[in-house]
């Protein structure tokens, strides 16, 4: 939606963001006329009962399983292939369905949430490695979508309409993952990747490459 794009633009300020050391979470803005103020999720601790058990299962079982499946099904491998294509012009074949990038973004979002709720150096290390891989798979102009980067670079933004190849859908999930990682940990690494991706998509949109009312995760 337009709202998600505007949120991404506000969150980034510009595409030239620099990671803070040490990372600091963004300040939660108070709403002056609201009777109730939202509480950032990372300030809430659920240690016992139903939700405590669910969070424990997510950390110990769900996230490891998701990473394992993304490795087995080639979802993570696609980012490695795209990075090699961009760095050394190595040929490769995309693996799986065209929207597979989005599942890796979803994992990063979930890992960031869990890292914010409970310090876990191993989980943060895994997240950072994934984020670095995503950045390596980003084209020099900011575009990121392994389905097109690996062997269809001349088809970028030519499949927005039905039958769509989910470019904007994947970018929408990238925006959410970057926003959550920044809100949860203060790290701007994925935010930087996302910002330049939004920039190149915005240019294409302004040039009339597409003008659509999208569904679910799309951001235009």
Buried (B, 14 or more C-beta within 10 A) or exposed (E): BEEBBEBBBEBBEEBEBEBEEEBEBEEEEEEEEEEEEEEEEBEEEBEEEEEEEEBBEBBEEBBEEBBEEBEEBBBBBBBBBBBBBBEEEEEBEBBBBBBBBBBBBBBBBBBBBBBBBEEBEEBBEBBBEBBBBBBBBBBEEBBBBBBBBBBBBEEBBEBBEEEBBBBBBBBBBBBBBBBBBBBBBBBBBBBBBBBBBBBBBBEBBEEEEBEEEBEEBBBB
